[in-house]
Every structure is written in C-alpha cells, then in structure tokens.
Amino acid sequence: MNIPNEFDDIRPYCEEELPEAFERLLADEQFQGLAKLLFPQITIDVVRAKMQQCKSGRDFEKVFVYDFITSIIQQHTDGADFDCSRLTDRQTHYTFISNHRDIVVDPALLCYGLINEDMNTVEIAIGDNLLARKWIETLVRICKAFVVKRGLGLRKQLQASVQLSRYIHFAATQKNENIWIAQRQGRAKDSNDRTQDSVLKMMAMGGEGSPIESLRQLNLVPLSLSYEYDPCDYLKAKEAQQKRDDADFRKSPQDDLLSMQTGIFGYKGHIHFQTSCCLNDELDEIGRMHLPKTELFGFMAKRIDRHIHQNYRIYPCNRVALDMLEGRGDGMYSSEERDRFEQYLQQQIGKIELPDKDIPFLRERILEMYANPLKNHLEAIQ
C-alpha cells in the first residue's frame, strides 16, 4: 500500500522496513539485555532467526508479543479474559477508546485478546514522552504503534494533532486497521477515568464531513480495562506527594522506564477487558440533537465515560477501598478479602521511599485509586 510521506515520522514501519529495523534493534545492548530477561530460554541468535521470519507487525506480535503476554498472564496475574461479544461485525475496523493503566500491558493484552478472537490486532497510539531510548521507538513501531507528539508549542501542537488525526483516519479507512487510543493524555493517576474532549476533537479533525460524520468513520468502541491490582499504584502515590511538596517536580525518563518495568512485571491480580457496542448509532442520535460545537465533544465524552464505567469489572478490593475511604461500602466482601487488601495496602506503602514520607496522605491516594472505579460504576449503572 502507498502510504503518504506526511506520516513517515509517526507511523508504524512498513513490511519492507522491518528487516533493517530488526537489525537496529538486535544491535542495541539494552535491547539484548531485555531479550535475555523476557526470553531467558533462548539465545539472541534464536531471537534474530525468529525475527527474520516475521514479514509484518502482526507476525511479530504472534511470534513474540503473544508468547510474552502469555507468560505475563501466567506469572504476574490470576488470569485475564476479554469479552468482545457486543461487536457484531468481526471483519470491520474499530477504534477502541479506553481507560488507561499501563502503556505496554493495556494494548498488548488487547492484541492478545483479539488474536484469540481471530480478529486483527490494533495500531497503538503512544506518546513520544515514553520513547526515552531509540530502541524503544524502534520496538514499538515494529509492534504497530504510531507516535503522538507532545510538549510542543501551540502552533506546532495543532499541526501535530492534524497530522495524527489524518493518520488515524488513513489507518482505519484505507489500511482497515483496528486502532487503540487512551481516552486521555497519560494515565488517570487516581483511576477516576474521564474522556478528554481534546482527544475527540483531535480524532474528528482528519475525517470528512461534520465532526459526527468524521468520528463515525472510525467506528468508535469504548473499552473498559479492569485490573484487580495496579502494580504502579505506589509509584503514582509517591508522585502525588512529590508534586504536592514541590510544585516544579517533573518525572525523569528513568521514572518512566521504572513505571513501564513495574507495570509489566508487577502483580495485577485478575484482569478483565470488556468492549461496549460500536457507538455509530449513538453518534447518529447525538447528531440529530444539533448541539453547538462548544457542547458537542463534552457530551460525547460523557457518553463514552458512561459505557466505560458501566462495563468495569468490580473486585472485592474496590469495595473494601471505598468502605475504608468513605465508610459507605456495600459489605459485599468477606473479612478475608478485607484483610488481604489491608495487607496489600501496607505492603505497597512500604515500597515508597521519600525523605518526608506522609503515610496518611499516601494511604488515601492509593485508596482513591481502588475506590474511584466503584464510585463511577455505581453512578453509571443508576
């Protein structure tokens, strides 16, 4: 397929670019160390041979990502399941817009579930702030990721948003690819998942017709990601105190790498991914309301939020956390489940290293992370 040159600096690699990308990856010492960590049973020469057999990003996902995620599920979770039964046409393209917990595991698990359902995997939106090393950019673009440019001036950011939107529409309508994009820039550090209007505005820029018609071309599907435990919860709480104590605090690239590593190899409990129906019928309904543009994207964002919140899988730890935080739990958990969560909470707070460690503050932040999904779920189902 002839891909316009305007997308060269953000798109995934084409098939003919893969052999050179593989060689760059294999020559990097840091990647070699990662390969030994992820696949300790095989040598780098075997990794090279397996790569050379891959003719597409989907091949790479099946050969490497699928086995990797299988091992992550077996070693670092209590199981994972994916329900896409509400998608009636498995052959069409979809744009999955989801809440966000982990930039590596979220889309990798989605691809794992799609492969099991014999559906096409997703092209993945990933912020350039996470591409701290050149080999990371090479790896993610092999794995069908496209780059979201961030931290630009106002004019350049607008140009980048138009380029990104045009690429998303091209990938969906011309390449017939499924897309994964988070509902907001970055993770919701308190798990209070809300869709940013700006994400929908960006996606509407690159299509044809009205904003509703443009979004309709993407076949939007809200996707709910429910992790029983978030291995990065203590890192998020630590960051919250650092930002509270120092208004100028900024995470370093090393902090991002630590979050990626912890998110991949930390314990996650059970994981459930649930799709809603495609939103096209709802978009048609919203279109008939003739809302002004100043209200349109906010209204659509709330619709997406409602779907995501309704489809959360609620775990005992969510119920315990809300009870501990606000004293209004529903009691739908056992004393053993409460003891387990309290021990987990103590363990995670114990991992935080700060000179002026504020334990009550940190405890409250982690409790919020587990209580907010239940609070939003209860509001959505009412």
N, C-alpha and C positions, 0 to 999 in steps of 0.2 A: 504494500500500500504506500502511496505517495503522501508523506506527512509534511505539511508546510514547515518551512525553515523557521518560522516565527516561534516554534515550540521547542527548538533544539536544546535550549539551556534548562528546560524544566521537565521534559517528557521522559518516560522510561526508554531504555535502549531498544533499538530495533534488532531484529534477528541477526542481521549482518554485522552489528556492532558487538554482539555478545562475545565472540572469541577473544577480541582484544581486551574487553572489559574483564573477562575471566583471568587473563594473564596479568593484568594490572593488580587484580585482587590477590592472586596467588603469590605475587612478588612482594606483597606488603607483610612485614614481620608481625605487625599487630594482628592482621587477619589470620596469619598462620597460627598465632597463639590462640585466637578464638576458635579456629577449626579444630585444634587439638583438644580444647575444652569441650566443644559441642559434640565432636565425634572422636572420642579417645580410642575407639576400637579400630580406626583406620588411619593409614598414613596420608601425608599430604599428597603423595603421588597418586594414591587411590582417589582422593578428592579431585585432583586435576583430571584424572581419567573420567570420572563421573561428570564433571563439568563439561568436558569436551563432547559428551554425548547429548548435552542439552542444546536444543535448537531454538528454544523460545523461553520467555519468562515463565510460562506455565509449566514447561518441562522442568525448569529449575525448582519451582515450587513443589512439584510432585516428587522430585528426586531428593531434595534437601529439606525444604520447609515442612513438608508433610511428616517426614520421619522425626524432624526436630520437635515439632509440636506434639507429636505422639509421645515422645519421651518427656516433654514438659508436663503433659497431662498425667502421665504415669507417675512421675517423680515429684511433682510440685502441686498437685491438685487432688481433690477427692472425686474427680470426674467432671466431664464437660458435655453439654448437649446443646444442640442447635435446632430450633424449630422455625422452619420457613414455610409451613403448611398453608399460610394465607397468601402465598404467591401463586397465582393460578397459572401463569404462563412462564414456564422454566426456560424458554428459549429466548425471551426478550431480554433487553438490558435493563438494569436497575441501578439507581444511585442510592446507596444506603447512607442515611444521615443518622448518626448515633451519638449517644453519650460516650464519654471517653475516659478510660482509666489508664491505659498503657499503650504507647505508640508502637511498640513491637508486637505485644501479645494480642491486642484488640484486632488488628487486621489479619494477623497470622491465624488466629483462631477462626475468624470469619472465612478465610480462604480454606482452612481445614474442613469446616462445615460444608462449604459449597462444593468442594471436591467430593465429599461423601454423598452429597445430593446430586452428583453428576451435573453440576452447574459450573459455568465459567467463573473463575476467580476474579478478584477485584483489582483495579488500579487504585493505588493508595495515595491520598493527599498527605504529605509530610512537610512540616515546617523546616526551613533551611537552618533554623537555630539548633536543630538536633543533629545536623550534619557536621559534627565537630572535627571529624577526620575525613580525609579524601576517600579512604577505603570504605567508610560508612556510606557516603554518597554513591560510590560505585555499586556497593552491595544492594542498596535499596532501589536504585534504578534498574538493576538486574531483576529485582523482585517486583517489577511493575509499579514502582512508586513514581509519582510526579511531584515536583518541588513547589512548595508555597513560599514565596519570597516575603520576608518580614523585616521590620526595622528600617524601612525606607522613609524618605521624605514624602510629604503629602502628594506631590505630583507624580513621583515615581511609583508610589504605592498604588495610585489609581491606575497607572499604566500596567503595573504587575497584576492587579485584580482583573483588568480586562483580558490580559493575556491568559491568565489562569482560567477564567470563565470560558473563553473561547476554546481552550484546550479540553476542558471538561465536556463541553458540548461536542467537540470533534471526536473525543474518545468514545462517548456514549452513542452518538448517532451515526458516525462514519465507521469507527472500529468495532461498534457493537459490544463495547466493554462494559462490565459492571464497574461501579465506582464506589469507594468508601471515603467518606469525609466526616470529620467530627463536627458536632453541632456548634462548636465554639472554638476560638483560638486557644490552644492549650487545654489542659485538664481542669475540670472543676475541682479545686483543691479541697472543697468541703462536701463534694458529691451532691451538691444542690444543682442538678443538671438543668440548664436553661439554654435554649437555642438563641444564638445571637442573630439579630436582624441582619447584621452586616454579612453574615455567611450566605443568607438567602439572596440579599441584594447582589452580592458578587456572582452567585450562580445564575442569576437572571440576566446579567449583562451580555453574555455571549451568545444567546439564542436568538430566535426570530420572533417577531410579534410583540405582544404585550408581555409584562412580567409573568402573568399567569401562563400564557402560551409558552414562554421560554422555559419556565420550570416544568411544565407538563411534558416537554420533550425529553426530560431527564428521568421520568418515571420514578419519582421520589418515594422511598420506603423508609419510614422511621424504624430504627433498630435499637432494641434495649439490651444493654450489656449488664449482666448481674454477676459480680464476683462476690462470693461469700466473704472473703477476706482480701484486703488490698495490701500487698506486701510493702508498698511505699507509703502507707499511712503515717508511719513515724517520721519519715523524711518530709512529708507535707506539713506535719505539725511543727517540726523543727523550723522549717522555712517560715511558717506563720509567726513564730516567736522572733526569728531573726528580723523579719520585716517590721514587726511591732516595735522592736528595740532599736532598729536602725532604718530610718526612712530611705536611706540610699542603698540598702542592701540589694545586691543582684547575684543570682546564681551564676556560678562559673561553668564553663564547658565540662569540667571534671564532675561537677554536681549532676549535670545532665547524664553523663555516662554512668555515674553511680545509680541514678534513678532507673536507667534502662536495664542495667545489670540486675538490680534488686527486683524490678518488675518481672523480669524473665524467670529468675531462679528462686524467687521468694514463694512461700506457701500461699495459696489462693483459696483453699477450701473448694467448694463446688462452684462451677461456672455455668451460667445459662444464657444463651443468646436467643432472642425472640424477635422476629420481624412482625410488623403490622402488615396490613394490606397496602398496595400501591395507592398513593394519595390523589391520583388523577381525578377521580370522581369528586373528592372534596375540593380540589382546586377549581373544578367547574362550578361547584356550588359557591365558592368564595368569589369567583369571577362574576357571578350573577348579582352579587351584593354591591358591585360598583363602588368599592371602598376607595377613598383617596390614597395616593401613594404613601402619604405620611403615616397611614394606619395599616396599609396592606401587609407589609412584611412582618410587623409586630403581631398582627392577627394570625398569620400563617405560622409564625414561630410558636405561638401558644398552642395551636393545633398539634404541631409536631411534638411539643413537650407533653401534651396530654397522652398521646399514643405511647411515647417512651415511658412515661410514669405508670400508665396502666399495665404495661407489659413487664414491669420489673418482676423478678423472682425475689420474694421476701424470705429471708433466712432468720432463724432464731436470734442471731447476733444483732440484726436490725431492731427487733422487738425489745431485746434487753437494753440496747443502747438508748432507745427513745425513753424507756422506763427510767434508766439511770440518769438521763439528762433532764427530763421534764416530769418524771413521776406520773406519767399518764399511759403507761404501757397497757396492752390488752391482756397480759397474763398468758399469752399463748406460747409459753416456753416452760421448760422444766427447770428445776433447781440445778440439775447437772449442766444444762445448757447455759444458765446464768453463770455458774462457777467457771465453766470453760471460757466464756467471753471475758470475765473479770481477770482470769489468769493471763489470757492473751493480751488484754489491755495493759496489764502491769509489765509484761514481757516487752511489748513494743515501746512503752515509755522508757524502759530501762536501756534501750538501744540508743537513745538520744544523748549526744554529748554536746553540752553547751556550758559555758562558764557560769552563767546565772540561770540555771535551769528552773523554769517556772512550772512545776509539776501540775498544779491545778489548771493552769491555762492549757498546757499540752494535753491533759486528760480530756478537757472539754472539747478541744479541737478534734481529737480522734473520735469521741462520742458523736459529734456532729456528723462526721463522715459516714457513720453507720446509721444514724437516726434519720438523716435527710431523705434517703430513698424511700423509707417507710412513710414519712410525713407527706411526701409528694404523691406516693402511690395512693394513700388514703384519700387525699384531696381529689385525685384524678378519677377514682372509681365512684366517688359520690356524685 
